[in-house]
Amino acid sequence: MSGGWVYILTNKPNGTLYVGVTADLARRMWEHREGVVEGFTKQYDVKILVYAEWHDDIRDAIHREKRIKHWSRDWKINLIVAENPYWEDLTETMI
């Protein structure tokens, strides 16, 4: 079984947050940016990649995503700020 990414998107620093998981971060970011999939990220214009972590097993990535989704907003923000204090768009550096 191949690996996967857990990622967090926002629409602006300290803005709306979205936590997702994917095996193909480049493809998924393209989908978010182009708005090709209806849903939360398209509705709230959430397409700035501010956090991503790789897992060698997609099942571990899915488990981690589910855990992060249940965290409080403050914990999610702390996770982002620990790795990306200026909330820079990581799309170009991660894919």
Jmol script that loads the backbone (N, CA, C; Angstrom):
load data "model"
ATOM      1  N   MET A   1       0.854  -1.179   0.000  1.00  0.00           N
ATOM      2  CA  MET A   1       0.000   0.000   0.000  1.00  0.00           C
ATOM      3  C   MET A   1       0.897   1.239   0.000  1.00  0.00           C
ATOM      4  N   SER A   2       0.537   2.210  -0.803  1.00  0.00           N
ATOM      5  CA  SER A   2       1.358   3.406  -0.911  1.00  0.00           C
ATOM      6  C   SER A   2       0.996   4.430   0.155  1.00  0.00           C
ATOM      7  N   GLY A   3       1.771   5.482   0.193  1.00  0.00           N
ATOM      8  CA  GLY A   3       1.620   6.499   1.225  1.00  0.00           C
ATOM      9  C   GLY A   3       0.635   7.579   0.864  1.00  0.00           C
ATOM     10  N   GLY A   4       0.586   8.587   1.748  1.00  0.00           N
ATOM     11  CA  GLY A   4      -0.334   9.685   1.515  1.00  0.00           C
ATOM     12  C   GLY A   4       0.000  10.907   2.345  1.00  0.00           C
ATOM     13  N   TRP A   5      -0.640  11.985   2.004  1.00  0.00           N
ATOM     14  CA  TRP A   5      -0.451  13.286   2.640  1.00  0.00           C
ATOM     15  C   TRP A   5      -1.659  13.654   3.492  1.00  0.00           C
ATOM     16  N   VAL A   6      -1.393  14.235   4.645  1.00  0.00           N
ATOM     17  CA  VAL A   6      -2.400  14.949   5.425  1.00  0.00           C
ATOM     18  C   VAL A   6      -2.068  16.423   5.218  1.00  0.00           C
ATOM     19  N   TYR A   7      -3.067  17.229   4.923  1.00  0.00           N
ATOM     20  CA  TYR A   7      -2.777  18.634   4.625  1.00  0.00           C
ATOM     21  C   TYR A   7      -3.847  19.541   5.217  1.00  0.00           C
ATOM     22  N   ILE A   8      -3.456  20.797   5.406  1.00  0.00           N
ATOM     23  CA  ILE A   8      -4.387  21.811   5.889  1.00  0.00           C
ATOM     24  C   ILE A   8      -4.351  22.990   4.921  1.00  0.00           C
ATOM     25  N   LEU A   9      -5.538  23.419   4.534  1.00  0.00           N
ATOM     26  CA  LEU A   9      -5.700  24.583   3.665  1.00  0.00           C
ATOM     27  C   LEU A   9      -6.391  25.696   4.435  1.00  0.00           C
ATOM     28  N   THR A  10      -6.197  26.917   3.951  1.00  0.00           N
ATOM     29  CA  THR A  10      -6.897  28.078   4.497  1.00  0.00           C
ATOM     30  C   THR A  10      -7.226  29.034   3.358  1.00  0.00           C
ATOM     31  N   ASN A  11      -8.036  30.032   3.658  1.00  0.00           N
ATOM     32  CA  ASN A  11      -8.320  31.063   2.663  1.00  0.00           C
ATOM     33  C   ASN A  11      -7.524  32.344   2.944  1.00  0.00           C
ATOM     34  N   LYS A  12      -6.975  32.445   4.172  1.00  0.00           N
ATOM     35  CA  LYS A  12      -6.124  33.573   4.566  1.00  0.00           C
ATOM     36  C   LYS A  12      -5.513  33.219   5.919  1.00  0.00           C
ATOM     37  N   PRO A  13      -4.441  33.890   6.334  1.00  0.00           N
ATOM     38  CA  PRO A  13      -3.887  33.601   7.658  1.00  0.00           C
ATOM     39  C   PRO A  13      -4.959  33.708   8.741  1.00  0.00           C
ATOM     40  N   ASN A  14      -5.014  32.704   9.587  1.00  0.00           N
ATOM     41  CA  ASN A  14      -6.006  32.611  10.658  1.00  0.00           C
ATOM     42  C   ASN A  14      -7.439  32.577  10.137  1.00  0.00           C
ATOM     43  N   GLY A  15      -7.612  32.175   8.890  1.00  0.00           N
ATOM     44  CA  GLY A  15      -8.946  32.117   8.296  1.00  0.00           C
ATOM     45  C   GLY A  15      -9.585  30.753   8.454  1.00  0.00           C
ATOM     46  N   THR A  16     -10.466  30.449   7.541  1.00  0.00           N
ATOM     47  CA  THR A  16     -11.156  29.167   7.522  1.00  0.00           C
ATOM     48  C   THR A  16     -10.144  28.057   7.273  1.00  0.00           C
ATOM     49  N   LEU A  17     -10.272  26.940   8.000  1.00  0.00           N
ATOM     50  CA  LEU A  17      -9.355  25.815   7.867  1.00  0.00           C
ATOM     51  C   LEU A  17     -10.063  24.595   7.291  1.00  0.00           C
ATOM     52  N   TYR A  18      -9.323  23.843   6.494  1.00  0.00           N
ATOM     53  CA  TYR A  18      -9.801  22.579   5.939  1.00  0.00           C
ATOM     54  C   TYR A  18      -8.690  21.553   6.103  1.00  0.00           C
ATOM     55  N   VAL A  19      -9.024  20.388   6.642  1.00  0.00           N
ATOM     56  CA  VAL A  19      -8.065  19.304   6.802  1.00  0.00           C
ATOM     57  C   VAL A  19      -8.444  18.201   5.822  1.00  0.00           C
ATOM     58  N   GLY A  20      -7.464  17.738   5.052  1.00  0.00           N
ATOM     59  CA  GLY A  20      -7.738  16.693   4.069  1.00  0.00           C
ATOM     60  C   GLY A  20      -6.631  15.658   4.022  1.00  0.00           C
ATOM     61  N   VAL A  21      -6.874  14.619   3.239  1.00  0.00           N
ATOM     62  CA  VAL A  21      -5.897  13.551   3.029  1.00  0.00           C
ATOM     63  C   VAL A  21      -5.937  13.154   1.559  1.00  0.00           C
ATOM     64  N   THR A  22      -4.785  12.825   1.003  1.00  0.00           N
ATOM     65  CA  THR A  22      -4.711  12.434  -0.398  1.00  0.00           C
ATOM     66  C   THR A  22      -3.436  11.633  -0.650  1.00  0.00           C
ATOM     67  N   ALA A  23      -3.476  10.796  -1.654  1.00  0.00           N
ATOM     68  CA  ALA A  23      -2.275  10.079  -2.083  1.00  0.00           C
ATOM     69  C   ALA A  23      -1.478  10.917  -3.085  1.00  0.00           C
ATOM     70  N   ASP A  24      -2.121  11.902  -3.698  1.00  0.00           N
ATOM     71  CA  ASP A  24      -1.490  12.713  -4.739  1.00  0.00           C
ATOM     72  C   ASP A  24      -1.729  14.196  -4.433  1.00  0.00           C
ATOM     73  N   LEU A  25      -0.799  14.795  -3.723  1.00  0.00           N
ATOM     74  CA  LEU A  25      -0.969  16.185  -3.277  1.00  0.00           C
ATOM     75  C   LEU A  25      -1.014  17.153  -4.450  1.00  0.00           C
ATOM     76  N   ALA A  26      -0.202  16.945  -5.462  1.00  0.00           N
ATOM     77  CA  ALA A  26      -0.197  17.852  -6.611  1.00  0.00           C
ATOM     78  C   ALA A  26      -1.558  17.860  -7.300  1.00  0.00           C
ATOM     79  N   ARG A  27      -2.114  16.693  -7.566  1.00  0.00           N
ATOM     80  CA  ARG A  27      -3.426  16.611  -8.208  1.00  0.00           C
ATOM     81  C   ARG A  27      -4.501  17.238  -7.327  1.00  0.00           C
ATOM     82  N   ARG A  28      -4.460  16.931  -6.044  1.00  0.00           N
ATOM     83  CA  ARG A  28      -5.495  17.433  -5.131  1.00  0.00           C
ATOM     84  C   ARG A  28      -5.427  18.953  -5.009  1.00  0.00           C
ATOM     85  N   MET A  29      -4.225  19.507  -4.971  1.00  0.00           N
ATOM     86  CA  MET A  29      -4.100  20.967  -4.903  1.00  0.00           C
ATOM     87  C   MET A  29      -4.636  21.608  -6.179  1.00  0.00           C
ATOM     88  N   TRP A  30      -4.381  20.979  -7.325  1.00  0.00           N
ATOM     89  CA  TRP A  30      -4.928  21.499  -8.575  1.00  0.00           C
ATOM     90  C   TRP A  30      -6.451  21.516  -8.506  1.00  0.00           C
ATOM     91  N   GLU A  31      -7.048  20.436  -7.984  1.00  0.00           N
ATOM     92  CA  GLU A  31      -8.499  20.363  -7.865  1.00  0.00           C
ATOM     93  C   GLU A  31      -9.039  21.467  -6.956  1.00  0.00           C
ATOM     94  N   HIS A  32      -8.366  21.688  -5.830  1.00  0.00           N
ATOM     95  CA  HIS A  32      -8.804  22.754  -4.922  1.00  0.00           C
ATOM     96  C   HIS A  32      -8.690  24.124  -5.596  1.00  0.00           C
ATOM     97  N   ARG A  33      -7.571  24.380  -6.227  1.00  0.00           N
ATOM     98  CA  ARG A  33      -7.335  25.705  -6.821  1.00  0.00           C
ATOM     99  C   ARG A  33      -8.248  26.010  -7.993  1.00  0.00           C
ATOM    100  N   GLU A  34      -8.557  24.977  -8.769  1.00  0.00           N
ATOM    101  CA  GLU A  34      -9.427  25.164  -9.935  1.00  0.00           C
ATOM    102  C   GLU A  34     -10.903  25.089  -9.580  1.00  0.00           C
ATOM    103  N   GLY A  35     -11.209  24.635  -8.372  1.00  0.00           N
ATOM    104  CA  GLY A  35     -12.599  24.547  -7.940  1.00  0.00           C
ATOM    105  C   GLY A  35     -13.393  23.500  -8.699  1.00  0.00           C
ATOM    106  N   VAL A  36     -12.745  22.423  -9.117  1.00  0.00           N
ATOM    107  CA  VAL A  36     -13.424  21.407  -9.924  1.00  0.00           C
ATOM    108  C   VAL A  36     -14.330  20.489  -9.108  1.00  0.00           C
ATOM    109  N   VAL A  37     -14.171  20.486  -7.797  1.00  0.00           N
ATOM    110  CA  VAL A  37     -15.000  19.646  -6.941  1.00  0.00           C
ATOM    111  C   VAL A  37     -15.878  20.545  -6.073  1.00  0.00           C
ATOM    112  N   GLU A  38     -17.170  20.296  -6.132  1.00  0.00           N
ATOM    113  CA  GLU A  38     -18.099  21.055  -5.294  1.00  0.00           C
ATOM    114  C   GLU A  38     -17.867  20.696  -3.832  1.00  0.00           C
ATOM    115  N   GLY A  39     -18.071  21.646  -2.953  1.00  0.00           N
ATOM    116  CA  GLY A  39     -17.961  21.351  -1.534  1.00  0.00           C
ATOM    117  C   GLY A  39     -17.403  22.515  -0.739  1.00  0.00           C
ATOM    118  N   PHE A  40     -16.938  22.184   0.446  1.00  0.00           N
ATOM    119  CA  PHE A  40     -16.489  23.160   1.431  1.00  0.00           C
ATOM    120  C   PHE A  40     -15.403  24.079   0.892  1.00  0.00           C
ATOM    121  N   THR A  41     -14.350  23.497   0.308  1.00  0.00           N
ATOM    122  CA  THR A  41     -13.219  24.339  -0.118  1.00  0.00           C
ATOM    123  C   THR A  41     -13.608  25.284  -1.246  1.00  0.00           C
ATOM    124  N   LYS A  42     -14.467  24.851  -2.129  1.00  0.00           N
ATOM    125  CA  LYS A  42     -14.927  25.737  -3.205  1.00  0.00           C
ATOM    126  C   LYS A  42     -15.843  26.822  -2.635  1.00  0.00           C
ATOM    127  N   GLN A  43     -16.743  26.435  -1.751  1.00  0.00           N
ATOM    128  CA  GLN A  43     -17.695  27.387  -1.173  1.00  0.00           C
ATOM    129  C   GLN A  43     -16.996  28.499  -0.408  1.00  0.00           C
ATOM    130  N   TYR A  44     -15.933  28.147   0.348  1.00  0.00           N
ATOM    131  CA  TYR A  44     -15.250  29.128   1.188  1.00  0.00           C
ATOM    132  C   TYR A  44     -13.924  29.609   0.595  1.00  0.00           C
ATOM    133  N   ASP A  45     -13.644  29.259  -0.663  1.00  0.00           N
ATOM    134  CA  ASP A  45     -12.429  29.691  -1.358  1.00  0.00           C
ATOM    135  C   ASP A  45     -11.173  29.331  -0.557  1.00  0.00           C
ATOM    136  N   VAL A  46     -11.137  28.111  -0.068  1.00  0.00           N
ATOM    137  CA  VAL A  46     -10.029  27.618   0.758  1.00  0.00           C
ATOM    138  C   VAL A  46      -9.064  26.881  -0.159  1.00  0.00           C
ATOM    139  N   LYS A  47      -7.919  27.511  -0.473  1.00  0.00           N
ATOM    140  CA  LYS A  47      -6.983  26.882  -1.409  1.00  0.00           C
ATOM    141  C   LYS A  47      -5.520  27.230  -1.166  1.00  0.00           C
ATOM    142  N   ILE A  48      -5.205  27.747  -0.001  1.00  0.00           N
ATOM    143  CA  ILE A  48      -3.810  28.038   0.346  1.00  0.00           C
ATOM    144  C   ILE A  48      -3.301  26.906   1.227  1.00  0.00           C
ATOM    145  N   LEU A  49      -2.309  26.185   0.746  1.00  0.00           N
ATOM    146  CA  LEU A  49      -1.723  25.066   1.489  1.00  0.00           C
ATOM    147  C   LEU A  49      -0.774  25.618   2.555  1.00  0.00           C
ATOM    148  N   VAL A  50      -1.124  25.416   3.829  1.00  0.00           N
ATOM    149  CA  VAL A  50      -0.300  25.954   4.909  1.00  0.00           C
ATOM    150  C   VAL A  50       0.364  24.867   5.755  1.00  0.00           C
ATOM    151  N   TYR A  51      -0.029  23.611   5.547  1.00  0.00           N
ATOM    152  CA  TYR A  51       0.574  22.514   6.310  1.00  0.00           C
ATOM    153  C   TYR A  51       0.400  21.223   5.529  1.00  0.00           C
ATOM    154  N   ALA A  52       1.442  20.385   5.543  1.00  0.00           N
ATOM    155  CA  ALA A  52       1.359  19.058   4.924  1.00  0.00           C
ATOM    156  C   ALA A  52       2.353  18.135   5.592  1.00  0.00           C
ATOM    157  N   GLU A  53       1.935  16.893   5.775  1.00  0.00           N
ATOM    158  CA  GLU A  53       2.827  15.883   6.325  1.00  0.00           C
ATOM    159  C   GLU A  53       2.632  14.576   5.568  1.00  0.00           C
ATOM    160  N   TRP A  54       3.746  13.906   5.296  1.00  0.00           N
ATOM    161  CA  TRP A  54       3.755  12.661   4.529  1.00  0.00           C
ATOM    162  C   TRP A  54       3.716  11.459   5.468  1.00  0.00           C
ATOM    163  N   HIS A  55       2.974  10.446   5.063  1.00  0.00           N
ATOM    164  CA  HIS A  55       2.938   9.168   5.769  1.00  0.00           C
ATOM    165  C   HIS A  55       3.224   8.065   4.760  1.00  0.00           C
ATOM    166  N   ASP A  56       4.071   7.124   5.133  1.00  0.00           N
ATOM    167  CA  ASP A  56       4.439   6.039   4.219  1.00  0.00           C
ATOM    168  C   ASP A  56       3.274   5.103   3.905  1.00  0.00           C
ATOM    169  N   ASP A  57       2.296   5.066   4.780  1.00  0.00           N
ATOM    170  CA  ASP A  57       1.122   4.208   4.592  1.00  0.00           C
ATOM    171  C   ASP A  57      -0.126   5.094   4.590  1.00  0.00           C
ATOM    172  N   ILE A  58      -0.923   5.011   3.534  1.00  0.00           N
ATOM    173  CA  ILE A  58      -2.118   5.852   3.420  1.00  0.00           C
ATOM    174  C   ILE A  58      -3.058   5.632   4.597  1.00  0.00           C
ATOM    175  N   ARG A  59      -3.082   4.443   5.162  1.00  0.00           N
ATOM    176  CA  ARG A  59      -3.955   4.197   6.312  1.00  0.00           C
ATOM    177  C   ARG A  59      -3.540   5.038   7.511  1.00  0.00           C
ATOM    178  N   ASP A  60      -2.234   5.242   7.681  1.00  0.00           N
ATOM    179  CA  ASP A  60      -1.756   6.112   8.763  1.00  0.00           C
ATOM    180  C   ASP A  60      -2.158   7.561   8.496  1.00  0.00           C
ATOM    181  N   ALA A  61      -2.091   7.979   7.236  1.00  0.00           N
ATOM    182  CA  ALA A  61      -2.484   9.340   6.868  1.00  0.00           C
ATOM    183  C   ALA A  61      -3.975   9.559   7.136  1.00  0.00           C
ATOM    184  N   ILE A  62      -4.795   8.588   6.790  1.00  0.00           N
ATOM    185  CA  ILE A  62      -6.235   8.694   7.021  1.00  0.00           C
ATOM    186  C   ILE A  62      -6.530   8.782   8.518  1.00  0.00           C
ATOM    187  N   HIS A  63      -5.844   7.954   9.297  1.00  0.00           N
ATOM    188  CA  HIS A  63      -6.029   7.976  10.750  1.00  0.00           C
ATOM    189  C   HIS A  63      -5.628   9.333  11.331  1.00  0.00           C
ATOM    190  N   ARG A  64      -4.492   9.867  10.879  1.00  0.00           N
ATOM    191  CA  ARG A  64      -4.010  11.161  11.357  1.00  0.00           C
ATOM    192  C   ARG A  64      -4.989  12.274  10.971  1.00  0.00           C
ATOM    193  N   GLU A  65      -5.496  12.246   9.742  1.00  0.00           N
ATOM    194  CA  GLU A  65      -6.460  13.254   9.302  1.00  0.00           C
ATOM    195  C   GLU A  65      -7.686  13.251  10.215  1.00  0.00           C
ATOM    196  N   LYS A  66      -8.196  12.082  10.508  1.00  0.00           N
ATOM    197  CA  LYS A  66      -9.378  11.982  11.364  1.00  0.00           C
ATOM    198  C   LYS A  66      -9.105  12.540  12.755  1.00  0.00           C
ATOM    199  N   ARG A  67      -7.913  12.275  13.281  1.00  0.00           N
ATOM    200  CA  ARG A  67      -7.558  12.814  14.595  1.00  0.00           C
ATOM    201  C   ARG A  67      -7.479  14.333  14.557  1.00  0.00           C
ATOM    202  N   ILE A  68      -6.789  14.880  13.557  1.00  0.00           N
ATOM    203  CA  ILE A  68      -6.637  16.338  13.457  1.00  0.00           C
ATOM    204  C   ILE A  68      -7.996  17.014  13.290  1.00  0.00           C
ATOM    205  N   LYS A  69      -8.888  16.423  12.509  1.00  0.00           N
ATOM    206  CA  LYS A  69     -10.208  17.017  12.303  1.00  0.00           C
ATOM    207  C   LYS A  69     -10.970  17.185  13.612  1.00  0.00           C
ATOM    208  N   HIS A  70     -10.692  16.351  14.589  1.00  0.00           N
ATOM    209  CA  HIS A  70     -11.378  16.447  15.878  1.00  0.00           C
ATOM    210  C   HIS A  70     -10.672  17.375  16.864  1.00  0.00           C
ATOM    211  N   TRP A  71      -9.510  17.885  16.506  1.00  0.00           N
ATOM    212  CA  TRP A  71      -8.802  18.821  17.368  1.00  0.00           C
ATOM    213  C   TRP A  71      -9.553  20.156  17.398  1.00  0.00           C
ATOM    214  N   SER A  72      -9.281  20.918  18.445  1.00  0.00           N
ATOM    215  CA  SER A  72      -9.822  22.274  18.497  1.00  0.00           C
ATOM    216  C   SER A  72      -9.117  23.150  17.455  1.00  0.00           C
ATOM    217  N   ARG A  73      -9.737  24.242  17.111  1.00  0.00           N
ATOM    218  CA  ARG A  73      -9.139  25.177  16.155  1.00  0.00           C
ATOM    219  C   ARG A  73      -7.778  25.653  16.646  1.00  0.00           C
ATOM    220  N   ASP A  74      -7.650  25.945  17.943  1.00  0.00           N
ATOM    221  CA  ASP A  74      -6.373  26.407  18.492  1.00  0.00           C
ATOM    222  C   ASP A  74      -5.261  25.376  18.281  1.00  0.00           C
ATOM    223  N   TRP A  75      -5.557  24.120  18.466  1.00  0.00           N
ATOM    224  CA  TRP A  75      -4.542  23.077  18.268  1.00  0.00           C
ATOM    225  C   TRP A  75      -4.115  23.006  16.802  1.00  0.00           C
ATOM    226  N   LYS A  76      -5.080  23.141  15.901  1.00  0.00           N
ATOM    227  CA  LYS A  76      -4.753  23.129  14.476  1.00  0.00           C
ATOM    228  C   LYS A  76      -3.867  24.329  14.130  1.00  0.00           C
ATOM    229  N   ILE A  77      -4.211  25.484  14.658  1.00  0.00           N
ATOM    230  CA  ILE A  77      -3.406  26.683  14.408  1.00  0.00           C
ATOM    231  C   ILE A  77      -2.000  26.497  14.964  1.00  0.00           C
ATOM    232  N   ASN A  78      -1.883  25.941  16.150  1.00  0.00           N
ATOM    233  CA  ASN A  78      -0.553  25.682  16.727  1.00  0.00           C
ATOM    234  C   ASN A  78       0.255  24.741  15.858  1.00  0.00           C
ATOM    235  N   LEU A  79      -0.378  23.736  15.278  1.00  0.00           N
ATOM    236  CA  LEU A  79       0.308  22.805  14.376  1.00  0.00           C
ATOM    237  C   LEU A  79       0.837  23.551  13.156  1.00  0.00           C
ATOM    238  N   ILE A  80       0.009  24.400  12.580  1.00  0.00           N
ATOM    239  CA  ILE A  80       0.424  25.183  11.410  1.00  0.00           C
ATOM    240  C   ILE A  80       1.575  26.116  11.767  1.00  0.00           C
ATOM    241  N   VAL A  81       1.412  26.894  12.813  1.00  0.00           N
ATOM    242  CA  VAL A  81       2.399  27.910  13.190  1.00  0.00           C
ATOM    243  C   VAL A  81       3.749  27.283  13.555  1.00  0.00           C
ATOM    244  N   ALA A  82       3.741  26.093  14.128  1.00  0.00           N
ATOM    245  CA  ALA A  82       5.001  25.421  14.483  1.00  0.00           C
ATOM    246  C   ALA A  82       5.843  25.137  13.245  1.00  0.00           C
ATOM    247  N   GLU A  83       5.198  24.860  12.122  1.00  0.00           N
ATOM    248  CA  GLU A  83       5.913  24.544  10.885  1.00  0.00           C
ATOM    249  C   GLU A  83       5.940  25.698   9.882  1.00  0.00           C
ATOM    250  N   ASN A  84       4.968  26.580   9.969  1.00  0.00           N
ATOM    251  CA  ASN A  84       4.798  27.633   8.970  1.00  0.00           C
ATOM    252  C   ASN A  84       4.297  28.910   9.658  1.00  0.00           C
ATOM    253  N   PRO A  85       5.162  29.563  10.437  1.00  0.00           N
ATOM    254  CA  PRO A  85       4.717  30.690  11.269  1.00  0.00           C
ATOM    255  C   PRO A  85       4.125  31.874  10.502  1.00  0.00           C
ATOM    256  N   TYR A  86       4.465  32.020   9.238  1.00  0.00           N
ATOM    257  CA  TYR A  86       3.963  33.152   8.458  1.00  0.00           C
ATOM    258  C   TYR A  86       2.809  32.761   7.532  1.00  0.00           C
ATOM    259  N   TRP A  87       2.309  31.548   7.691  1.00  0.00           N
ATOM    260  CA  TRP A  87       1.180  31.056   6.911  1.00  0.00           C
ATOM    261  C   TRP A  87       1.441  31.188   5.404  1.00  0.00           C
ATOM    262  N   GLU A  88       2.655  30.897   4.985  1.00  0.00           N
ATOM    263  CA  GLU A  88       2.998  30.979   3.559  1.00  0.00           C
ATOM    264  C   GLU A  88       2.344  29.846   2.797  1.00  0.00           C
ATOM    265  N   ASP A  89       2.052  30.068   1.522  1.00  0.00           N
ATOM    266  CA  ASP A  89       1.497  29.024   0.668  1.00  0.00           C
ATOM    267  C   ASP A  89       2.622  28.051   0.323  1.00  0.00           C
ATOM    268  N   LEU A  90       2.458  26.809   0.730  1.00  0.00           N
ATOM    269  CA  LEU A  90       3.505  25.795   0.555  1.00  0.00           C
ATOM    270  C   LEU A  90       3.351  24.983  -0.726  1.00  0.00           C
ATOM    271  N   THR A  91       2.390  25.317  -1.547  1.00  0.00           N
ATOM    272  CA  THR A  91       2.100  24.503  -2.718  1.00  0.00           C
ATOM    273  C   THR A  91       3.331  24.263  -3.581  1.00  0.00           C
ATOM    274  N   GLU A  92       4.047  25.297  -3.904  1.00  0.00           N
ATOM    275  CA  GLU A  92       5.210  25.147  -4.806  1.00  0.00           C
ATOM    276  C   GLU A  92       6.348  24.366  -4.162  1.00  0.00           C
ATOM    277  N   THR A  93       6.503  24.460  -2.854  1.00  0.00           N
ATOM    278  CA  THR A  93       7.608  23.766  -2.178  1.00  0.00           C
ATOM    279  C   THR A  93       7.257  22.315  -1.831  1.00  0.00           C
ATOM    280  N   MET A  94       5.964  21.978  -1.780  1.00  0.00           N
ATOM    281  CA  MET A  94       5.562  20.635  -1.376  1.00  0.00           C
ATOM    282  C   MET A  94       5.314  19.700  -2.542  1.00  0.00           C
ATOM    283  N   ILE A  95       5.063  20.261  -3.722  1.00  0.00           N
ATOM    284  CA  ILE A  95       4.752  19.387  -4.857  1.00  0.00           C
ATOM    285  C   ILE A  95       5.766  19.536  -5.973  1.00  0.00           C
TER     286      ILE A  95
END
end "model"
wireframe off; spacefill off
backbone 0.3
color backbone group
